[in-house]
Amino acid sequence: MPRGFTLVELLLVLAIAGVVLLIALPSVADTRDRLLVEQAAYDIAAAHTRARLTAVVEGHLALLTVRDDSLRLDVVDGVDTLPRWAAAGPSQTGVALSGGPRIVPFAPIGVSIGLANATYALSRGARSRQVVVSRYGRVRIQ
């Protein structure tokens, strides 16, 4: 005759599973924060590379706008500003971007205009990263 489980046995298994889950949850949250911050850093670095290459290839001034809610690339063609690319910003995944919005202009030769170094500080939970962009387009993620 098959034997089932008693209510006490089931409650004991659920209690043990709950304790294990509570122990593992902070580790999972920290890993998620780390991955989201790294993805946001790579997205900003890729946007700078895209803007620099767009300016060189099209031979026009390219404007990269980095905001917490969006990344946007426009090209200035004479008196017109033409959109080229847009993506969600870091705040869409809960990653905080310090500082206000920044517009980085890239000359047709591929260097940024009026910018010595740009530093973007990204954070979520206990995780943080910095993206440092030089005037010549070199990008470092720290």
C-alpha positions, 0 to 999 in steps of 0.5 A: 500500500503506497504511503503519502507524506504527512502534513508535518513532513511537508511543512518541514520541507517547505521551511527548509526550502524557505531558509535556503532561499533567504540565504541565497537571495542576497547573492542573486540580487548582488549578481543581478546588480553587477550584471546590469551595471556592467551592461549599462557601462558597455552600452555607454562605451558602445554609444561613444564608439558609434558616435565617433565612427558615425562622425568619421564615416558621414563626414558631419558633426555627430551629437551623442546625448547621454541621459539617464533615460536614453542614449541618442545619436544625431548628425548635424547636416548643414542646418538640419539635425538628423536622428541616427540612433537611439536606445534606452538609458541606464535608468530603464534597468534601474541603474543610476547615472550620476550627473546631468545629461551630457551632449558630446559633439564629435567632429568629422575627424573623430575627436570630441569637441570641447571635451577633455575627459568624460566620466560616467558613474553608474551604480545599482545597489552595492555595485558601481562602475565608471566609464571614462572617455578621452577626447580622442575616443579611447574608452575605459571601463573601471 
